[in-house]
Amino acid sequence: MSVQLRPRNVIRTFNVLTFAVAAVAVAWRAPHDPSLGRLDVRILIGVAIAMIAIAVRYSVPLRGLRGKRSHTVEDSVSLDLPITLSLFIVAGGAAAAIATLIGFPVSRLLRRRADWSALAFGGGSRAIFFLFGDAFRSRLPQSVFAFTPQAFLAFEVAMMLALLAFIYLWHLPTTAWRERLPIERVWKRYLRDRHLWGLLAIQAIWAYACCEFMLRAGPLFALLAWLPLPTLAVIARSLYLARSENARLRMTRDAITAMLVERDPIPQINSVVAASLGGSARETIQVVAAIGRDAEWRVVTSIGPPRDGEFDLLRAAAVRRLTDRRGGWLASEDGSRSVVAAGAYDEHGHLIGAICALRNARDGRIGNPEKLVQTARELAPLLRDLGNIQRAQEAAEIDGLTQLANRSTILDYVRATLEGEPAEPGALLLLDIDHFKAINDRLGHLAGDRCLRTVGEIVARNVRDGDRAGRFGGEEFLVVMPRASSETALAVAERLRAGIEACGLFHADGTPVTCSVGVATLEVGESLESALARADNALYTAKRRGRNMVVELTA
């Protein structure tokens, strides 16, 4: 039996091991570092932990690299280097490693949802980096560390280059493996990210300034130099979220504009979902909406691998529970499958749709349900307009009185049947209510309308699945029966005739309302006009023979 290694599980295991190794190394190194016993160094480490936690909490994702719904910190730009690097230069690698090992996990407490292993990796890898840097520094002559501007800049550049080498040789390949992306593509995106290089330059200059403050003015001024870093992290994060929100709003606006022109919102819904949530080989995103005359819940669009019927049951259960909510998200699980759903509501708070994330339990938990909530909120106008378009289309195709297809729609269906399967086209039934004019004249038009509605309901209930019924005009109804033999068509026609006679509708003189039915079996290559003419001739033959009967005329 072969064992399949899953990238996320392997990387998570390595992250935890990295953190454990770093913790052991720091525990072994700290007692031998005399600088850690000084009060001012302990104060610096405590403040550094708080600053690092805030800076990592508001880290900025790398553009084009970080997963759309990822919560990891390892794919982010964290403004912790000015703190940790200056602490490393002044107080040693053990101090910087301790602040990093504690600061990164503490940032997890500030997040609602985050990957513990990724945060451990961020802290553990940096801690190991500083410990190795400390060992390297101890082998250099002390004169190198006179902290002249030139010497410090050279050492800082060397540290930066070493960190970038670590990122390129380990972090980016593991990220590409985890997200199943080509490594060349990840490297190119990383190199082209001007936002990243700008933040790295800011951090390098800021680290130099912090070290100068520590060496020349003392720890108090160094703390003051660190204080703007969390503020900058919050501002950078806010700007990133604002840009992302503006991009989503522009896409939603363009989608609605295109929808109004094309009268088809499905492509635009796909675009919004793909832009907001992305795609994953392990996760399926489905948008469902209550559309149509029956307000039936249907899958409007689906992005990702197909899922079995058990997922449909979980999704339906989650959507039913959303009906009683007015926001947020909920999950539905059965042990091996997981569905997270967020509702889209109209301006009155009624549920009009939902966006669902489906995933097998072995593929891990579904990340960032809050992103589903935000996307559902953005999709609400599109789903509302989709329902309006669907209702408008149905209103154009449905007869308002009988709720059957109108004349043009049923004729289009006849054409499609004649052009569909020439080997066995089917049959037509043309039904006419006997003496319908007398009902209008003697009982009134309201009684006539009630009669038409009742006959329409009987026709809809008694045809086969796959047949299509419509109001052909006045008191006439047309039933299209694809792939129906002559015997089947006559049996359905007789069922309709008997059902109408026994439905409880009466004329003014007390006689029951009846109908006549003409049956025409469609022929291969027959035209629409010829088929309708035969059905019409069969109907009037039934009327001439006394009404309340079924007549078939062959070609």
N, C-alpha and C positions, 0 to 999 in steps of 0.2 A: 504494500500500500504506500503510495507516494504521499509525501507531506508537502502541501503548497504553502510557501511563505508569503504572507500578506505584508506589503510594504509598510502599512501603518502600524501593524503589530510589531514588526521588526524594529522600526524606528522608535516606537514608544519604549520598547524594552531597552534599546541602546540609550535612550535619553535618561531613563531611570538609573541605569548602570553608571552613566556619566556623572549624574548628580551624586550617586553614592560614592564613587571614587573620589570626586572632588571634596565631598564632606569628610571622608577619611583622611585625605591628604591635608586638608586645613586643620583637622583635629591633631594631626601629628606635627604640623609645622608651627602652629600658634604658640605652644608653650616655649618654643626656642626663639621666639621673636621678642626681643626686649622692648621694642617700641610699643607693643600692644598694652603694656602695663601703665603707660602714661595716661593721665586723665583726659588731656586734650585729644589724644588719639581715639579714646573710647567715645568721646563726644562726637568727633568727626565721623566715626563709624556709624553711630546711632542716627545722626542726621542724614548721612549718606544712604542708609537703608530706607528712610522715609522718602528722600528725594528720588532714589532709584525706583521705588515702588510706584510712585506717581508718574514718573517719566515712562515706565514700561506700561502702566495701565493705559496711558493715552498714546501709545506708539502708533505710528502711521504706517499702513500697509504699503508694500512696494507696488507701484503701479504696474498692472499687467502681469504680475507674478503671483500675488497672493490669491488663493482660492476665493471664489465669490462668497462662500459661506463658511470659510475657515475661521477658527477662533485661535489659531496658534499665534504665538508671539515670534516664533523663529523666522517668519516671513515678513517681519516688520522692521521699521527703522526706529530704534529706541534711543532717546536722548540721554543715555546713561554714561556714555564714554567720558565727557568732561568731568564727571564726578569720580568714576572709578579710576580713570587714568591719572588724574591729579592726586587721588588718594594713594595710588600705587607709587607715584614718583616720590611723594613726601613721606608716607608712613609705611611703605613696603607692600609686597605682594600678598602677605597674609591678611592685612587690613582690607585691601581691595577685594580679595576672595571672600572674606566673611561678609562684607557688605553686599556683594553680588549674590552669594548663596542664600542670604536671607531676604534681600530686596525683591528678587524675582518671584519667589513663592508668595511673598506678602501681597504682590500685585494681584495674585489670583483671588485673594480675599476681596479685592475691590471690584472684581468682575462678577457678573451674574453667571456667565458660562464661559469656561475656558478650558483648554487642554492642560491638565496638570503636568503631563510628561513633557510638553513643549516648553512650559515655563521652567521646569527643572532642567531641561537641556540648555535653555538660555543662561540660567544661572550657573549650572555645572560646567559648561564649556568655557565660559568667561573666567570662572574661578581657576580652572586648570591652566588657562592661558596666562593668568596673572602669576600663578605659582611658578610656571616655567620661566616667565619673564623675570621673576625675582631670582631664580637660580642662575639665569644667564647674566643678570646684572651683578651678582656677587662675584663672578669670575672676571669682571672688567676692573681696570685700575680705578681707584677712587677719584683720581684727577678728572676722569671723564665726566663725573657727576658734580662738577663745580657749579652747575646750573647757570652757566652763561646762556644767553639766548641762543647762540649757535649750537651749543652742545645739546641743550634741551630740544630744540627743533629737530636736530638729527635723530635723537633717540625717539622722539614722538613719531617722526616719519617712519622710522624702523618698526615701531609698534603698530602703526596703522597698516603698513605693508604686510606685516605678519598676520594681522587680523583679517585683512582682505584675502590673503593666501588661504587662510583657514576657511573663510567663507566659500571661496571658489572651489577648493579641493574637497571639501566635505559637505558643507551646508547645502550648496546649490545642487550637487549631484543627488543628495538624499531627497531634497525637495522635488526634483524632477522625477525621481523614482516613485515617490509617494503619490504625486499627482499624475503620474503616467504621461509625462511630457518629454519631448526630446531635449537632451541636455544642451544642445546647441541653441535651441530656442530660448531656454531659460537664461543662458549666458548672455545672449544678445539683448534680451529684455533688461537684464541687470545693467549691462553696459550703457544702454540708451536711456536709462532712468535719470534724467537731469535733476529731478527732485531728490533722489538718493544722494548724488554727488554733492549737491548743494548743502544738504544736511550734514554730510561728513565733513565738508570744509568748515561749516559753522562749529561743529563739535571740536575740530582740531584747534581752531583759533580760541575757542572758549576754554578748552583744556589748558592751553598755554597761559591764558589770563588767570585761571584759577590757581595754577601752580605759582605764578608770580605773586599772587595775593598771599598764598600760604607761606611762601619763603620770606617775603619782605614785610608783610603787614600782620601776619598771624592768623590763627584759625578762625577768629571771629569774622574777619573780612573775607576769608575763604567761604564761610557759610553764606555770607551775603552775596558772594559771586555765584553760589549754587542756586540760590532761591529763584532767579528768573527761569531756570531750566524747566521745572514742572509747568510754569506758566506758558512757556514756549511750546511744551508738549501738548498742553490743552488747546492752545490756539491752533497749532498745526493739525491736530486731530479734528477740531471744529471746522477748519477750512476744508479738510479732506471730505468730511461728511457733507458739508454744504455743496461742494463741487459734485459729489456723487448724487446728492438729492436733486440738484439742478439738472444733471444729466438725465436722471430718471424722469423728472418732470417734463423735460424737453421731449424725451422719447414718448411719454404718454400723450403729450400735446400733439406730436406728429402722428401718433397712432390714431388718435381721435379724428384729426384732420383727414388722414388717409381713409379712415373708415367712412366718414361722411361722403367722401368722393366715390370710393369703391363699393360702398354698402356691404363690405365683408370685413368684420373685425377680427376674424380668426388669425390672419397673419400678424396683425398688430399685437394681439394677445400673446402670440408666440414670441414676438420680439421683446415685449416687456418682461416676460418670464425669463427668457434667456439672458437678458441684460441684467436683471436683478439677482437671479439665483444661479445662473450658469448651468452647466451640465456635469453629470458624473456617471461613470460606468456602474456605480454601486447604488445609485439613487434615482428614482423616477419622480418627476414633478407632474402632477395632473391638476388641471383646472376643470371644475365641474360647475354647472349652472342649472337653475330651474327654468327651463325654456319650453316653449310650445303651449298649446291650448291646455294641456293637462298639467302644466308646470312640473313636468317629469325631470328628475335630476339626470343629466347626461354629462359625459366627459367631453368638454369642449376641445381641449388640446392635451397632449401628453408628450413630455420630453424625457427620454431615458429608456432603459430597457423595458420590454413588456412584462406585465405581472399577471399572476394567475387569479382565478376567481375568488380565492380566499382573501386576497387584497381588496377586491371589490366589496366584500362583506364588511371588512374592517373600515374601509373608506366610508361606506354608507352609514355605518354605526357612528362614526365620528361626525359626519355631516348632520345626522339627526340630532346629536347632542349640541351642535353649534346653533341650532334653531332657537334655543332658550338663552343664548348668550348675546352680549352686545359688544363683543370684542375679545381680544386675546386669542389664545390657541389652546388646543387640547390634543392629547395623544390617545391612540387606541392600539393595544398590543395583544398578541395571542401566544407569546413565547418565542415563536420563530419569525414573526413578522411585526413590523412596526409602522404605524401611520401617524403622522402629525398633520393636523388640519387647522387652517385659519380662515375665518369667514369674511366674506365681502358683503357689506350691508348698504342699503340705499339710505336716502336722507331721512327716512322714517324709522330706521332701525330694523327693517325687515331683511332677512337673509336672502340674498339673490344669487350667491355663488360661494365657492370656496376654493382654496388652493391647498393641495395636499402633497406631502412628501412621503414616499413609500420606500422602505428599505428592509432587507432581510436582517435579522438580528445578528447574524454572524459577521455582517459588514460594519458593525459598530452603531453607535447612536446617531440619530439625525441631529445635525448641528444647527444652531441659531434659529429657533422657531420665531424669534422676534422679526427676523428678516421675512419670514412667511407672512407675518401680520402686516408688515409694511407693504409688501408686494400685493397682498389682498386688498389693502386700502387703495393702492394705485389702480388695481384692476376693476374696482367697483364701478367707475363710470363706463368702462368698456363693456362690462357684463350687463349693466343696466341698458346700454344702447343695443347690445346684442339681443336682449329680450324684446326691446321695442321693435327692432328690425324684424325679428322672428314673428312677432305678433302682427306687424304690418304685412309681412309676406303671407301669413296665414289668412289675414283678413282679405287679401286680394285673391286668395285661392279658395276660400270657404264661403259657402252660401250662408248668410247670416240667420236665416229662418230655420233651416233643417240641420245646420252644422255639418253638412256633407260638402264634398267638392262642388264648386260651381261649374258652369257649362264649359268655360274655356279650359279649366284644369282637367276635367274628366275627358275632354276631347284630346288634350295633350297625352293623357295616359293611354287612350285608345291607340293613338299614333305610335307611342313607344311600344305597346304590346304587339302591334302589327309588324314593327321593325325589329323586334327583339329576337324571338326564336321561331323562325319560319317553319320548323318541323311540326310544331304544335301550337298554333297561335292562341287558341282558346275560344271564348264565346262572349256574346253581348246579350244582355237582358234589357229590354226597354219596357218600363212599367208605367202605366197611366191609371190614375184614380177615376173610376167610373162615375159619371154624372157629377163631376166636381163643381160645375157651374151652378147646379141646383143648390149645393151647400152654401155657396156665397150668396145666391139670390134669396134663399128662404131662411137661412140661419144667420147670415151676416158674415162679414169678412173675418171677424175674430174667430168664428167657428171654423172658417176655411183655413186660417193660419194654424189653428190647433190641430186640424186634420193633417196638414202638411208636416208639422213637427212630429206628430205621432207616427206617420208613415215613414218619415226619415229615420226615426229611432228603430222601427221594426226592420227596415232595410239594413241599417248598420249592424244590428244584432244577428241577423240571419245569413249574412254572406260568409264565405270562407276566409280564413286568414290568407292574406295576399291578394284578395279581391279588392277592387276599388269601386265605391259607389258615389254617385253625384246627382245633383238636381239638374236635369237636362233643360228644363224650362217649364214654367207654369206648374202643372200637376204631374209632369213626367219625370221619371227617375231612370238613370242609366247605370247599369252595373257591368263592369269590365271584369272578366274571369280569365286570367292568363292560364294557359296549359290545362283548360277544362274540356272534357269530352262532351258530346251531345247529351249523354245520359246524366252527367253531373250537372250540366246547365239546366236541364229540365227539372231535376230534383230540387235544386235551389230555387228555381222560379216557382215551382209548386209550393215550396215551403213559404215563400214570400206571399203568395196569393192567399194561402190558408191563414197565415198569421194576420194579415190585414183584415180579412173577413171576420176573424174572431177577436179583434182587438178592443171592441166595445165602442166603436164609432158608428153613429147612426145618422140617417137622413131625417128630414123633417117628418116624413110619414112613418118612421120607425124601422125602416128596412136598414140592414147593416151596410156600411160602406165597403165596397169591394174594389178590385182592381183587375185590369187585363194586362197580360205580359206577353211580349213578343220576344222570341229567342232566335238568335242568328249565330250559328257556328262559323267562326272565322276560317277563311281559306288561305292557303299559302299564296302570297303575292297579291292578296286582295287590297283594294284601296279603302281608305276611310269612308269615302262617300258610298261605295258599294256596300260595305258592311252596315252602315247606318240605314241605308235604304232598305235592306232586307229585314233588319230588325223593325223598322217602321212599318213595313208591309205586313210582317207577322203580327204586330200589335193591332193594326186596323182590321186584319182578318179575324182576330179574337173578338173585337168589338162588333163586327158584322155578324158573327155567329152567336151573339147574345151576351157578351161581356163576362167578367168573372171567370176567366179561363186562361190557359197557357197555350200558345201556338208557336210552332217552330217552322220556319221556312228555310229550306236548303238552297244552296247556290244554284 
